[in-house]
Amino acid sequence: MKANSNERPPSSIDLGGRTQFNFDIEELAAEEGALFQYKHIIVTGEASRTAIIRSLIAEHYSLEDEIALINNHTADPVEYENEYTNYQNLRAECKITATQLSQR
């Protein structure tokens, strides 16, 4: 999810049982001072790397959509190859981002 702020957001915020992770923070020029644009996710429970990966993927695919995509690709790899490749690329990106976020 994308957000904007007039102040640089912290990398994470403890929300009491949930953690908000802010990432891909960009400082943009604004008429009155700085404007920060960033992405964020909220992880419920333990903020493990695995939980962060799940939350990042869930921003793009519901669990049902993931299962359908995997099943469709298994049934017809040629027809669903592009969509499946995009999904795998997203998973790889999410793993990299989750590693960075979990090390903060």
N, C-alpha and C positions, 0 to 999 in steps of 0.2 A: 504494500500500500504506500502511496506517495503522500508526503506532507510538506508543509512550508512553515518556517519560523523566522522571526526577526533575530533570534539568538541561536548560536551554534548548539544543537541538541547534544546531550551526553550520549555516549556509545550505548549505554543500557540504563534502564530505570527499573528498580524493584517495585512491583505493583502489589506486593503481598500475595504470594502464591502464583504470581504470573510475572514474567519479565518482558519488558519491551526492549527490543534491540533496534537501534537506529544505525543505518549504514548507507553507503554511497552518498555521503553528505557532500553537497556542492554549494559553494558560496557564490551567489549571483549578485551582480551590481543592481542596486535599487536606488530610486530617487532619494530616499531618506535612509541612508545607512546600508547595511548588508541585509540580504535575504538568503536564507539557507533552505535548499530543497533537498529532501532525503527520502529514503524508503525506510519503512519500519514493519516489524512483525511482532506479534505477541505470542510468547510461548507459555503455556499453562503447565504448572508443576515444575519439575526439575528442568533446568535449562541446559540439558546435555546436547552434545553435537547432534545426536540422532533426533532429538525433539526439535532442534532448530531446522534440520533438514526437512522433517515432516511439515513444519510450519511454512517454510519457504515454498515447498512444492504445492501445498494446499492453497497458496495464493494464486496458483494457475490451474490446478486440477483438483476436483473433489476425489475422494477415494473411489467412488463409483466410476468416475470418468477414467481414472487410472486403470482399474480392473477391466473396464470395457476396451480401452485402448490395447492393453496387453493381450486380452482374449482375441480381439479383432486381428491383431498382428500375427498371433499364433495361427489363427484360422486362414488368413490370407496375407502372408508377408509382403507380397508384391504390392497389393493395393494400399496397404497401410504403412509402407516403408518410410515415406517422408514424415508422416505424423509421428511414427515411433522414433525415428532418428531425432526429431525435434524434442521429443519427450526425454530421450536419453541425454541429449545435450543440456537440457534444462537441469536434469538430475546432477550432471557433472558440475555445472555452475553452482548449484545449491550446495553441493558438498564442499566446494572451495570456499564459498561464502560462510557456511556453517563452521568450518575449521577456523576461519579468521575471527568470527564472532565469539566462538567458544574459548578462544585464547585471550580475550580481553579481560 
